[in-house]
Amino acid sequence: MQPDRLLLRGRLLSFRSEPQGPDDTASFDYIEDGALLIENGMIRRRGSYPDLTAEAGDAEIADHRPKLLMAGFIDTHIHFPQVQVVASWGAQLLDWLSTYTFPEETRFAGEGHASAMAGRFFDLVINHGTTTCVAYCSVHKTSANAYFEEAERRNMRVVGGKVLMDRNAPDGLRDTPQSGYDDSKELIARWHGRGRAHYAITPRFAITSTPEQMEMAGALATEHPDCFVQTHLSENRNEIAYTLELYPQARDYLDVYQAYGLVGARMLLGHSIHLEPREIDALAETGARPVFCPTSNLFLGSGLFDDAGLRARGIVNAIATDIGAGTSYSMLQTLNEGYKILQLQDQKLHPLRAFHWITRGNAVALGLEDRIGTLDEGTEADVVVLDSRTTDAMALRMERAGTLSEELFVLQMLGDDRAIEEVYVAGRPQKGAIGRLPPRREKSPRELVAAV
């Protein structure tokens, strides 16, 4: 059972703003012997442990000293139906999709398979320290329902949506402009704003949607302006060329989405690597968010994300794993590979900015920084407990680490799920959560038919 009141003790790190450099101590709060008083899934008080013990009363105490407590990680681009094609040997993007991803995603038409995979998916992301994810489901309603049902069972704040794709995909993995619209409309009505769920209108990418379907996606975005919109942009040069063949009237790739009214401040654009100057101007003007997916970009050989160039234009970049072309569920390993990609372009990723990015930074990209991404009082109690000495290599390195930034860099470069001691989702401990979660409710035969 989840206690009504819980006091977490440990070293606290929470960001106020994006650090501008290694000496920007005003951008974060650090409390050596800190505590969080959690009530009903919310952070009610934050401060030093001696100060909070007086008002904690009969709260259960979880003492994580000397571990580091931070806001739970946020993954802004991940493919739920690709959990069993991670680490599939292959060529570049389009071949990889056709060979591995599309055949796998057809299996998510089955309610039983989708539900089982949802449980495994959330076990993995949580055990790697992620407490909020933004997911692409398959084209099937069953997939989206399974994703949101499992997230609701765990009381997680999530974003997701069924993909819209009516061409250039195999049988069993295509909808139609009308059915995609109707299914999305039904899913929005059922899930958007329910508990901690948000819906994302999700045309997979321009190649797999006809102009008629793009028009329907635009209609959904107009009718539901508080929903997110997510898709892919300029990941691969062959993808860009094929997109412009399919949409010859478009000025560039982003213009395909602009023409249908999809581009705005609630839009997340996975990859955004090979951008034209006009596209960068449009991103800056509209507030749409590029999403950096470093392990995926390296795995598929897609290219190098220009973080500094986009940031110089005032564009807010998110960062994500992109499972399953991405090769790790760990946002720590995502930072590791992101650091290297930026190094190749003479761009720097200081550990303070790195950890801001996967917490408050990604929350800002989602417009949810008032709810998640910090340890501020009044926010939701999604907390990760980090152990910088969890492996022999990390412990040996930490013998010579003398600052908080050095410790964070050890976690960034050497950490993975082993460095995650515990994860609290809305105040509930969930790493290895067997026995801590309510049982899955069995569906009636009528509900199973409706799901399909």
C-alpha positions as a Markdown table, in Angstrom:
| # | Residue | x | y | z |
|---|---|---|---|---|
| 1 | Met | 0.0 | 0.0 | 0.0 |
| 2 | Gln | 1.2 | 3.5 | -0.7 |
| 3 | Pro | 1.5 | 5.5 | 2.5 |
| 4 | Asp | -0.5 | 8.7 | 2.7 |
| 5 | Arg | 2.6 | 10.6 | 3.8 |
| 6 | Leu | 6.2 | 9.8 | 3.0 |
| 7 | Leu | 9.4 | 11.5 | 3.9 |
| 8 | Leu | 12.3 | 10.9 | 1.5 |
| 9 | Arg | 15.8 | 11.7 | 2.8 |
| 10 | Gly | 18.9 | 12.2 | 0.8 |
| 11 | Arg | 21.0 | 14.7 | -1.2 |
| 12 | Leu | 18.5 | 16.8 | -3.2 |
| 13 | Leu | 19.2 | 18.4 | -6.6 |
| 14 | Ser | 16.5 | 20.4 | -8.4 |
| 15 | Phe | 16.9 | 22.9 | -11.2 |
| 16 | Arg | 15.3 | 26.4 | -11.3 |
| 17 | Ser | 16.5 | 27.3 | -14.8 |
| 18 | Glu | 18.9 | 26.0 | -17.5 |
| 19 | Pro | 22.5 | 26.3 | -16.3 |
| 20 | Gln | 24.5 | 28.7 | -18.4 |
| 21 | Gly | 27.8 | 27.1 | -17.4 |
| 22 | Pro | 29.6 | 25.2 | -14.7 |
| 23 | Asp | 29.6 | 28.1 | -12.3 |
| 24 | Asp | 25.9 | 28.9 | -12.6 |
| 25 | Thr | 24.9 | 27.9 | -9.1 |
| 26 | Ala | 21.8 | 30.1 | -9.2 |
| 27 | Ser | 20.2 | 27.8 | -11.7 |
| 28 | Phe | 19.8 | 24.9 | -9.2 |
| 29 | Asp | 19.1 | 24.1 | -5.5 |
| 30 | Tyr | 21.3 | 21.5 | -3.8 |
| 31 | Ile | 20.7 | 20.4 | -0.2 |
| 32 | Glu | 23.3 | 18.0 | 1.3 |
| 33 | Asp | 21.0 | 16.5 | 4.0 |
| 34 | Gly | 17.6 | 17.2 | 2.3 |
| 35 | Ala | 14.1 | 15.8 | 2.5 |
| 36 | Leu | 10.9 | 15.7 | 0.6 |
| 37 | Leu | 7.6 | 15.4 | 2.4 |
| 38 | Ile | 5.2 | 13.7 | 0.0 |
| 39 | Glu | 1.4 | 13.6 | 0.5 |
| 40 | Asn | -1.0 | 11.9 | -1.8 |
| 41 | Gly | 1.5 | 11.8 | -4.7 |
| 42 | Met | 2.5 | 15.5 | -4.4 |
| 43 | Ile | 5.6 | 17.2 | -3.0 |
| 44 | Arg | 4.2 | 19.2 | -0.1 |
| 45 | Arg | 7.5 | 20.4 | 1.4 |
| 46 | Arg | 11.1 | 20.5 | 0.5 |
| 47 | Gly | 14.0 | 21.4 | 2.7 |
| 48 | Ser | 16.7 | 20.2 | 5.1 |
| 49 | Tyr | 15.9 | 17.0 | 6.9 |
| 50 | Pro | 16.2 | 18.5 | 10.4 |
| 51 | Asp | 13.7 | 21.2 | 9.4 |
| 52 | Leu | 11.2 | 18.8 | 7.9 |
| 53 | Thr | 11.2 | 16.1 | 10.6 |
| 54 | Ala | 9.3 | 18.3 | 13.0 |
| 55 | Glu | 6.3 | 18.5 | 10.6 |
| 56 | Ala | 6.6 | 15.1 | 9.1 |
| 57 | Gly | 4.7 | 13.6 | 12.1 |
| 58 | Asp | 3.9 | 9.9 | 11.4 |
| 59 | Ala | 5.1 | 10.0 | 7.8 |
| 60 | Glu | 7.0 | 6.9 | 6.7 |
| 61 | Ile | 10.6 | 7.7 | 6.2 |
| 62 | Ala | 12.7 | 6.3 | 3.3 |
| 63 | Asp | 16.3 | 7.1 | 4.0 |
| 64 | His | 18.4 | 7.1 | 0.8 |
| 65 | Arg | 21.5 | 8.7 | 2.1 |
| 66 | Pro | 24.1 | 9.3 | 0.7 |
| 67 | Lys | 22.3 | 8.9 | -2.7 |
| 68 | Leu | 21.2 | 11.7 | -4.9 |
| 69 | Leu | 17.5 | 12.5 | -5.3 |
| 70 | Met | 16.4 | 14.3 | -8.5 |
| 71 | Ala | 13.2 | 14.7 | -10.5 |
| 72 | Gly | 12.3 | 11.6 | -12.5 |
| 73 | Phe | 13.6 | 11.6 | -16.1 |
| 74 | Ile | 11.5 | 12.5 | -19.0 |
| 75 | Asp | 11.8 | 10.7 | -22.4 |
| 76 | Thr | 10.2 | 12.8 | -25.1 |
| 77 | His | 10.3 | 10.4 | -28.1 |
| 78 | Ile | 9.9 | 6.6 | -27.7 |
| 79 | His | 8.2 | 3.9 | -29.7 |
| 80 | Phe | 6.2 | 1.6 | -27.5 |
| 81 | Pro | 5.6 | -1.2 | -30.1 |
| 82 | Gln | 9.3 | -1.5 | -30.8 |
| 83 | Val | 10.4 | -3.1 | -27.5 |
| 84 | Gln | 11.2 | -6.4 | -29.3 |
| 85 | Val | 13.1 | -4.9 | -32.2 |
| 86 | Val | 15.7 | -2.9 | -30.2 |
| 87 | Ala | 19.2 | -4.0 | -31.3 |
| 88 | Ser | 18.1 | -5.4 | -34.7 |
| 89 | Trp | 21.0 | -5.4 | -37.1 |
| 90 | Gly | 20.1 | -3.3 | -40.2 |
| 91 | Ala | 20.7 | -0.6 | -42.7 |
| 92 | Gln | 19.5 | 3.0 | -42.6 |
| 93 | Leu | 16.1 | 4.3 | -41.6 |
| 94 | Leu | 13.7 | 3.2 | -44.4 |
| 95 | Asp | 15.2 | -0.3 | -44.8 |
| 96 | Trp | 15.2 | -0.7 | -41.0 |
| 97 | Leu | 11.5 | 0.2 | -40.8 |
| 98 | Ser | 10.5 | -2.1 | -43.6 |
| 99 | Thr | 12.6 | -5.1 | -42.4 |
| 100 | Tyr | 12.0 | -4.9 | -38.6 |
| 101 | Thr | 9.6 | -2.3 | -37.3 |
| 102 | Phe | 6.6 | -2.6 | -39.5 |
| 103 | Pro | 6.3 | -6.4 | -39.2 |
| 104 | Glu | 6.7 | -6.1 | -35.4 |
| 105 | Glu | 4.0 | -3.4 | -35.1 |
| 106 | Thr | 1.4 | -5.6 | -36.8 |
| 107 | Arg | 1.4 | -7.8 | -33.7 |
| 108 | Phe | -0.1 | -4.9 | -31.6 |
| 109 | Ala | -3.5 | -5.4 | -33.2 |
| 110 | Gly | -3.9 | -8.2 | -30.6 |
| 111 | Glu | -5.2 | -6.9 | -27.3 |
| 112 | Gly | -3.4 | -9.6 | -25.3 |
| 113 | His | 0.0 | -8.9 | -26.9 |
| 114 | Ala | -0.4 | -5.1 | -26.6 |
| 115 | Ser | -1.3 | -5.4 | -22.9 |
| 116 | Ala | 1.6 | -7.8 | -22.1 |
| 117 | Met | 4.1 | -5.6 | -23.9 |
| 118 | Ala | 2.8 | -2.5 | -22.1 |
| 119 | Gly | 3.6 | -4.0 | -18.8 |
| 120 | Arg | 7.1 | -5.0 | -19.9 |
| 121 | Phe | 7.6 | -1.5 | -21.5 |
| 122 | Phe | 6.8 | 0.4 | -18.4 |
| 123 | Asp | 8.9 | -1.9 | -16.2 |
| 124 | Leu | 11.8 | -1.1 | -18.4 |
| 125 | Val | 11.4 | 2.7 | -18.6 |
| 126 | Ile | 10.8 | 3.0 | -14.9 |
| 127 | Asn | 13.7 | 0.8 | -13.9 |
| 128 | His | 15.9 | 3.1 | -16.0 |
| 129 | Gly | 14.7 | 6.2 | -14.1 |
| 130 | Thr | 12.1 | 7.5 | -16.5 |
| 131 | Thr | 8.8 | 8.6 | -15.0 |
| 132 | Thr | 7.3 | 10.4 | -18.0 |
| 133 | Cys | 7.5 | 9.3 | -21.6 |
| 134 | Val | 6.1 | 10.5 | -24.9 |
| 135 | Ala | 5.3 | 7.5 | -27.0 |
| 136 | Tyr | 4.2 | 6.4 | -30.4 |
| 137 | Cys | 1.8 | 3.5 | -30.3 |
| 138 | Ser | 1.0 | 1.4 | -33.4 |
| 139 | Val | -1.7 | 2.1 | -35.8 |
| 140 | His | -4.1 | 0.1 | -33.8 |
| 141 | Lys | -6.5 | 1.4 | -31.1 |
| 142 | Thr | -5.6 | -1.7 | -29.0 |
| 143 | Ser | -2.0 | -0.5 | -28.8 |
| 144 | Ala | -2.9 | 3.0 | -27.5 |
| 145 | Asn | -5.4 | 1.7 | -25.1 |
| 146 | Ala | -2.9 | -0.8 | -23.7 |
| 147 | Tyr | -0.3 | 2.0 | -23.3 |
| 148 | Phe | -2.7 | 4.4 | -21.5 |
| 149 | Glu | -4.3 | 1.7 | -19.3 |
| 150 | Glu | -0.9 | 0.5 | -18.0 |
| 151 | Ala | 0.3 | 4.1 | -17.4 |
| 152 | Glu | -3.0 | 4.7 | -15.5 |
| 153 | Arg | -2.4 | 1.6 | -13.4 |
| 154 | Arg | 1.0 | 3.0 | -12.3 |
| 155 | Asn | -0.4 | 6.6 | -12.0 |
| 156 | Met | 2.2 | 7.9 | -14.5 |
| 157 | Arg | 2.1 | 11.2 | -16.4 |
| 158 | Val | 2.5 | 10.2 | -20.0 |
| 159 | Val | 1.8 | 11.4 | -23.5 |
| 160 | Gly | 1.0 | 9.1 | -26.4 |
| 161 | Gly | -1.1 | 8.4 | -29.5 |
| 162 | Lys | -1.8 | 5.9 | -32.1 |
| 163 | Val | 0.1 | 6.5 | -35.3 |
| 164 | Leu | -1.7 | 7.6 | -38.5 |
| 165 | Met | -0.4 | 5.8 | -41.6 |
| 166 | Asp | -2.4 | 5.0 | -44.7 |
| 167 | Arg | 0.3 | 4.3 | -47.2 |
| 168 | Asn | 3.8 | 2.8 | -47.7 |
| 169 | Ala | 3.2 | 0.3 | -45.0 |
| 170 | Pro | 2.2 | -3.4 | -45.1 |
| 171 | Asp | -1.3 | -4.9 | -44.8 |
| 172 | Gly | -2.5 | -4.8 | -41.2 |
| 173 | Leu | -0.6 | -1.6 | -40.5 |
| 174 | Arg | -2.6 | 0.9 | -42.4 |
| 175 | Asp | -5.6 | 2.9 | -41.5 |
| 176 | Thr | -7.6 | 5.3 | -43.7 |
| 177 | Pro | -8.0 | 9.0 | -43.4 |
| 178 | Gln | -11.4 | 8.6 | -42.0 |
| 179 | Ser | -10.7 | 5.6 | -39.7 |
| 180 | Gly | -7.5 | 7.3 | -38.4 |
| 181 | Tyr | -9.5 | 10.4 | -37.6 |
| 182 | Asp | -12.3 | 8.4 | -36.0 |
| 183 | Asp | -10.0 | 6.3 | -33.9 |
| 184 | Ser | -7.9 | 9.2 | -32.8 |
| 185 | Lys | -11.1 | 11.2 | -31.9 |
| 186 | Glu | -12.3 | 8.2 | -29.8 |
| 187 | Leu | -8.9 | 7.9 | -28.0 |
| 188 | Ile | -8.8 | 11.6 | -27.3 |
| 189 | Ala | -12.2 | 11.5 | -25.8 |
| 190 | Arg | -11.3 | 8.5 | -23.6 |
| 191 | Trp | -7.8 | 9.4 | -22.5 |
| 192 | His | -6.8 | 13.1 | -23.0 |
| 193 | Gly | -6.9 | 14.8 | -19.6 |
| 194 | Arg | -7.9 | 11.6 | -17.8 |
| 195 | Gly | -5.7 | 11.3 | -14.7 |
| 196 | Arg | -2.2 | 12.1 | -15.8 |
| 197 | Ala | -2.6 | 11.3 | -19.5 |
| 198 | His | -2.2 | 13.5 | -22.5 |
| 199 | Tyr | -2.9 | 12.6 | -26.1 |
| 200 | Ala | -0.6 | 13.2 | -29.0 |
| 201 | Ile | -2.0 | 13.4 | -32.6 |
| 202 | Thr | 0.5 | 11.3 | -34.3 |
| 203 | Pro | 1.0 | 11.2 | -38.1 |
| 204 | Arg | 4.0 | 8.9 | -38.2 |
| 205 | Phe | 5.8 | 10.9 | -40.8 |
| 206 | Ala | 4.9 | 12.3 | -44.2 |
| 207 | Ile | 5.9 | 9.2 | -46.1 |
| 208 | Thr | 3.3 | 7.1 | -44.5 |
| 209 | Ser | 0.4 | 9.5 | -44.8 |
| 210 | Thr | -1.5 | 10.7 | -47.9 |
| 211 | Pro | -2.5 | 14.4 | -48.2 |
| 212 | Glu | -6.0 | 13.3 | -47.3 |
| 213 | Gln | -4.8 | 11.9 | -44.0 |
| 214 | Met | -2.6 | 14.9 | -43.3 |
| 215 | Glu | -5.7 | 17.0 | -43.8 |
| 216 | Met | -7.6 | 14.9 | -41.2 |
| 217 | Ala | -4.6 | 15.2 | -38.8 |
| 218 | Gly | -4.8 | 18.9 | -39.2 |
| 219 | Ala | -8.5 | 18.8 | -38.5 |
| 220 | Leu | -7.8 | 16.9 | -35.3 |
| 221 | Ala | -5.2 | 19.5 | -34.2 |
| 222 | Thr | -7.6 | 22.3 | -34.8 |
| 223 | Glu | -10.4 | 20.6 | -32.9 |
| 224 | His | -8.2 | 19.6 | -30.0 |
| 225 | Pro | -5.6 | 22.5 | -29.6 |
| 226 | Asp | -4.6 | 21.3 | -26.1 |
| 227 | Cys | -3.4 | 17.9 | -27.5 |
| 228 | Phe | 0.2 | 17.4 | -28.5 |
| 229 | Val | 1.2 | 16.7 | -32.1 |
| 230 | Gln | 4.2 | 14.4 | -32.7 |
| 231 | Thr | 5.9 | 13.2 | -35.8 |
| 232 | His | 9.4 | 12.8 | -37.5 |
| 233 | Leu | 11.3 | 15.4 | -39.4 |
| 234 | Ser | 14.5 | 15.3 | -41.5 |
| 235 | Glu | 16.1 | 12.2 | -39.9 |
| 236 | Asn | 17.6 | 10.8 | -43.1 |
| 237 | Arg | 18.5 | 12.3 | -46.5 |
| 238 | Asn | 16.8 | 9.5 | -48.4 |
| 239 | Glu | 13.7 | 10.1 | -46.3 |
| 240 | Ile | 13.7 | 13.8 | -47.1 |
| 241 | Ala | 14.1 | 13.1 | -50.9 |
| 242 | Tyr | 11.2 | 10.7 | -50.9 |
| 243 | Thr | 9.0 | 13.0 | -48.9 |
| 244 | Leu | 9.5 | 15.8 | -51.4 |
| 245 | Glu | 8.7 | 13.4 | -54.2 |
| 246 | Leu | 5.4 | 12.6 | -52.5 |
| 247 | Tyr | 4.7 | 16.2 | -51.7 |
| 248 | Pro | 6.2 | 18.1 | -54.7 |
| 249 | Gln | 4.3 | 21.3 | -53.8 |
| 250 | Ala | 6.1 | 21.6 | -50.5 |
| 251 | Arg | 8.9 | 24.1 | -50.1 |
| 252 | Asp | 10.7 | 21.6 | -47.8 |
| 253 | Tyr | 9.9 | 18.8 | -45.4 |
| 254 | Leu | 8.6 | 20.9 | -42.6 |
| 255 | Asp | 6.3 | 22.7 | -45.0 |
| 256 | Val | 4.4 | 19.4 | -45.5 |
| 257 | Tyr | 3.3 | 19.7 | -41.9 |
| 258 | Gln | 2.8 | 23.5 | -42.0 |
| 259 | Ala | 0.5 | 23.2 | -45.0 |
| 260 | Tyr | -2.0 | 21.2 | -42.9 |
| 261 | Gly | -1.8 | 23.4 | -39.8 |
| 262 | Leu | 0.1 | 21.0 | -37.6 |
| 263 | Val | 3.2 | 23.1 | -36.7 |
| 264 | Gly | 3.0 | 24.9 | -33.3 |
| 265 | Ala | 4.2 | 25.1 | -29.8 |
| 266 | Arg | 2.8 | 21.7 | -28.8 |
| 267 | Met | 4.5 | 19.9 | -31.7 |
| 268 | Leu | 7.4 | 17.5 | -31.1 |
| 269 | Leu | 9.6 | 16.8 | -34.1 |
| 270 | Gly | 11.8 | 13.7 | -33.8 |
| 271 | His | 15.3 | 14.1 | -35.1 |
| 272 | Ser | 15.3 | 17.4 | -37.0 |
| 273 | Ile | 18.9 | 16.8 | -38.2 |
| 274 | His | 19.1 | 18.0 | -41.9 |
| 275 | Leu | 17.2 | 21.2 | -41.7 |
| 276 | Glu | 17.0 | 24.0 | -44.3 |
| 277 | Pro | 17.3 | 27.6 | -43.3 |
| 278 | Arg | 13.6 | 28.2 | -43.9 |
| 279 | Glu | 12.7 | 25.3 | -41.7 |
| 280 | Ile | 14.9 | 26.7 | -38.8 |
| 281 | Asp | 13.2 | 30.1 | -39.2 |
| 282 | Ala | 9.8 | 28.4 | -39.0 |
| 283 | Leu | 10.7 | 26.4 | -35.9 |
| 284 | Ala | 11.9 | 29.6 | -34.2 |
| 285 | Glu | 8.7 | 31.4 | -35.2 |
| 286 | Thr | 6.2 | 28.7 | -34.3 |
| 287 | Gly | 7.8 | 27.3 | -31.1 |
| 288 | Ala | 7.7 | 23.7 | -32.4 |
| 289 | Arg | 10.2 | 21.5 | -30.5 |
| 290 | Pro | 13.0 | 19.5 | -32.2 |
| 291 | Val | 13.8 | 16.2 | -30.4 |
| 292 | Phe | 17.4 | 15.1 | -30.3 |
| 293 | Cys | 17.7 | 11.2 | -30.4 |
| 294 | Pro | 21.4 | 10.5 | -30.1 |
| 295 | Thr | 21.6 | 6.7 | -29.8 |
| 296 | Ser | 19.2 | 6.3 | -32.7 |
| 297 | Asn | 21.0 | 8.8 | -34.9 |
| 298 | Leu | 24.3 | 7.0 | -34.3 |
| 299 | Phe | 22.8 | 3.5 | -34.7 |
| 300 | Leu | 21.1 | 4.3 | -38.1 |
| 301 | Gly | 23.9 | 6.6 | -39.2 |
| 302 | Ser | 21.4 | 9.4 | -39.7 |
| 303 | Gly | 23.6 | 12.5 | -38.9 |
| 304 | Leu | 24.6 | 14.9 | -36.2 |
| 305 | Phe | 22.0 | 17.1 | -34.4 |
| 306 | Asp | 23.0 | 20.8 | -34.3 |
| 307 | Asp | 21.9 | 21.6 | -30.7 |
| 308 | Ala | 23.9 | 24.8 | -30.4 |
| 309 | Gly | 22.8 | 26.1 | -33.8 |
| 310 | Leu | 19.1 | 25.7 | -33.0 |
| 311 | Arg | 19.5 | 27.0 | -29.4 |
| 312 | Ala | 21.2 | 30.1 | -30.8 |
| 313 | Arg | 17.9 | 30.8 | -32.6 |
| 314 | Gly | 15.9 | 30.5 | -29.4 |
| 315 | Ile | 14.6 | 27.1 | -30.2 |
| 316 | Val | 13.8 | 24.7 | -27.3 |
| 317 | Asn | 15.3 | 21.3 | -28.0 |
| 318 | Ala | 14.1 | 18.1 | -26.2 |
| 319 | Ile | 16.2 | 14.9 | -25.9 |
| 320 | Ala | 15.0 | 11.3 | -26.0 |
| 321 | Thr | 15.9 | 7.6 | -26.3 |
| 322 | Asp | 14.0 | 6.8 | -29.5 |
| 323 | Ile | 13.6 | 3.2 | -28.6 |
| 324 | Gly | 13.7 | 1.0 | -30.7 |
| 325 | Ala | 16.2 | 2.5 | -33.2 |
| 326 | Gly | 17.7 | 4.0 | -30.1 |
| 327 | Thr | 19.8 | 1.5 | -28.3 |
| 328 | Ser | 19.2 | 2.2 | -24.6 |
| 329 | Tyr | 16.2 | 2.9 | -22.4 |
| 330 | Ser | 18.5 | 4.9 | -20.2 |
| 331 | Met | 18.4 | 8.7 | -20.3 |
| 332 | Leu | 21.9 | 8.5 | -18.7 |
| 333 | Gln | 23.2 | 6.6 | -21.7 |
| 334 | Thr | 21.3 | 9.0 | -24.0 |
| 335 | Leu | 23.2 | 11.9 | -22.4 |
| 336 | Asn | 26.4 | 9.9 | -22.9 |
| 337 | Glu | 26.0 | 9.5 | -26.6 |
| 338 | Gly | 24.6 | 13.0 | -26.9 |
| 339 | Tyr | 27.7 | 14.4 | -25.3 |
| 340 | Lys | 29.8 | 12.6 | -28.0 |
| 341 | Ile | 27.7 | 13.9 | -30.9 |
| 342 | Leu | 28.0 | 17.4 | -29.7 |
| 343 | Gln | 31.8 | 17.0 | -29.1 |
| 344 | Leu | 32.1 | 16.1 | -32.8 |
| 345 | Gln | 30.7 | 19.5 | -33.6 |
| 346 | Asp | 32.8 | 21.4 | -31.1 |
| 347 | Gln | 29.7 | 21.8 | -28.9 |
| 348 | Lys | 29.8 | 21.2 | -25.1 |
| 349 | Leu | 27.3 | 19.5 | -22.9 |
| 350 | His | 28.2 | 20.3 | -19.3 |
| 351 | Pro | 26.8 | 17.8 | -16.8 |
| 352 | Leu | 24.6 | 20.4 | -15.1 |
| 353 | Arg | 22.9 | 21.3 | -18.3 |
| 354 | Ala | 22.7 | 17.6 | -19.2 |
| 355 | Phe | 20.7 | 16.7 | -16.1 |
| 356 | His | 18.6 | 19.8 | -16.5 |
| 357 | Trp | 17.8 | 18.7 | -20.0 |
| 358 | Ile | 16.4 | 15.2 | -19.0 |
| 359 | Thr | 14.4 | 16.7 | -16.1 |
| 360 | Arg | 13.2 | 20.3 | -16.1 |
| 361 | Gly | 14.4 | 21.0 | -19.7 |
| 362 | Asn | 12.2 | 18.3 | -21.2 |
| 363 | Ala | 9.4 | 19.4 | -19.0 |
| 364 | Val | 9.7 | 22.9 | -20.5 |
| 365 | Ala | 9.7 | 21.4 | -24.0 |
| 366 | Leu | 6.3 | 19.8 | -23.1 |
| 367 | Gly | 5.0 | 22.9 | -21.3 |
| 368 | Leu | 4.6 | 20.8 | -18.1 |
| 369 | Glu | 7.3 | 22.3 | -15.9 |
| 370 | Asp | 4.7 | 23.4 | -13.4 |
| 371 | Arg | 3.9 | 19.7 | -12.8 |
| 372 | Ile | 7.0 | 17.6 | -13.4 |
| 373 | Gly | 10.7 | 18.0 | -13.9 |
| 374 | Thr | 11.6 | 19.6 | -10.6 |
| 375 | Leu | 11.4 | 18.8 | -6.9 |
| 376 | Asp | 9.5 | 22.0 | -6.3 |
| 377 | Glu | 6.8 | 22.1 | -3.7 |
| 378 | Gly | 3.4 | 21.7 | -5.2 |
| 379 | Thr | 4.7 | 19.5 | -8.1 |
| 380 | Glu | 4.0 | 15.8 | -8.6 |
| 381 | Ala | 6.2 | 13.5 | -6.7 |
| 382 | Asp | 8.1 | 11.7 | -9.5 |
| 383 | Val | 11.6 | 11.2 | -8.0 |
| 384 | Val | 14.6 | 9.2 | -9.0 |
| 385 | Val | 17.3 | 8.0 | -6.6 |
| 386 | Leu | 20.8 | 7.9 | -8.2 |
| 387 | Asp | 23.8 | 5.9 | -6.9 |
| 388 | Ser | 27.1 | 7.2 | -8.4 |
| 389 | Arg | 29.0 | 4.3 | -7.0 |
| 390 | Thr | 26.9 | 1.4 | -8.1 |
| 391 | Thr | 29.5 | -0.3 | -10.3 |
| 392 | Asp | 33.2 | -1.0 | -9.5 |
| 393 | Ala | 34.3 | 1.4 | -12.3 |
| 394 | Met | 32.0 | 4.2 | -11.0 |
| 395 | Ala | 33.1 | 3.7 | -7.4 |
| 396 | Leu | 36.8 | 3.8 | -8.4 |
| 397 | Arg | 36.2 | 7.0 | -10.4 |
| 398 | Met | 34.2 | 8.5 | -7.5 |
| 399 | Glu | 37.2 | 8.2 | -5.2 |
| 400 | Arg | 38.7 | 11.1 | -7.1 |
| 401 | Ala | 35.5 | 13.1 | -7.7 |
| 402 | Gly | 35.4 | 16.3 | -5.6 |
| 403 | Thr | 32.4 | 18.2 | -6.9 |
| 404 | Leu | 28.8 | 17.8 | -7.7 |
| 405 | Ser | 29.5 | 18.4 | -11.4 |
| 406 | Glu | 32.1 | 15.6 | -11.4 |
| 407 | Glu | 29.6 | 13.2 | -9.8 |
| 408 | Leu | 27.0 | 14.1 | -12.4 |
| 409 | Phe | 29.4 | 13.5 | -15.2 |
| 410 | Val | 30.3 | 10.1 | -13.8 |
| 411 | Leu | 26.6 | 9.2 | -13.8 |
| 412 | Gln | 26.2 | 10.7 | -17.3 |
| 413 | Met | 29.0 | 8.7 | -18.9 |
| 414 | Leu | 29.1 | 5.5 | -16.9 |
| 415 | Gly | 25.6 | 5.2 | -15.5 |
| 416 | Asp | 22.7 | 3.1 | -16.6 |
| 417 | Asp | 19.8 | 1.2 | -14.9 |
| 418 | Arg | 22.2 | -0.1 | -12.3 |
| 419 | Ala | 22.7 | 3.5 | -11.1 |
| 420 | Ile | 19.0 | 3.9 | -10.4 |
| 421 | Glu | 18.4 | 2.8 | -6.8 |
| 422 | Glu | 14.7 | 3.6 | -6.6 |
| 423 | Val | 12.1 | 5.4 | -8.6 |
| 424 | Tyr | 9.0 | 7.1 | -7.1 |
| 425 | Val | 6.0 | 7.7 | -9.4 |
| 426 | Ala | 3.5 | 10.0 | -7.8 |
| 427 | Gly | 5.1 | 9.1 | -4.5 |
| 428 | Arg | 4.9 | 5.3 | -5.0 |
| 429 | Pro | 8.2 | 3.3 | -5.1 |
| 430 | Gln | 8.2 | 1.4 | -8.3 |
| 431 | Lys | 11.6 | 0.0 | -9.2 |
| 432 | Gly | 11.0 | -3.7 | -9.2 |
| 433 | Ala | 7.4 | -3.0 | -8.5 |
| 434 | Ile | 5.9 | -6.5 | -8.2 |
| 435 | Gly | 3.4 | -6.4 | -5.4 |
| 436 | Arg | 3.3 | -2.6 | -5.3 |
| 437 | Leu | 0.8 | -2.1 | -8.1 |
| 438 | Pro | -2.9 | -2.8 | -8.3 |
| 439 | Pro | -3.6 | -5.9 | -10.4 |
| 440 | Arg | -4.6 | -5.6 | -14.0 |
| 441 | Arg | -8.4 | -5.7 | -14.5 |
| 442 | Glu | -9.5 | -8.5 | -16.8 |
| 443 | Lys | -11.6 | -7.3 | -19.8 |
| 444 | Ser | -15.0 | -8.7 | -20.6 |
| 445 | Pro | -15.5 | -10.3 | -24.1 |
| 446 | Arg | -17.4 | -7.1 | -25.1 |
| 447 | Glu | -14.5 | -4.9 | -24.2 |
| 448 | Leu | -12.1 | -7.1 | -26.0 |
| 449 | Val | -14.1 | -6.8 | -29.2 |
| 450 | Ala | -14.4 | -3.1 | -28.8 |
| 451 | Ala | -10.7 | -2.7 | -28.4 |
| 452 | Val | -10.1 | -4.2 | -31.8 |
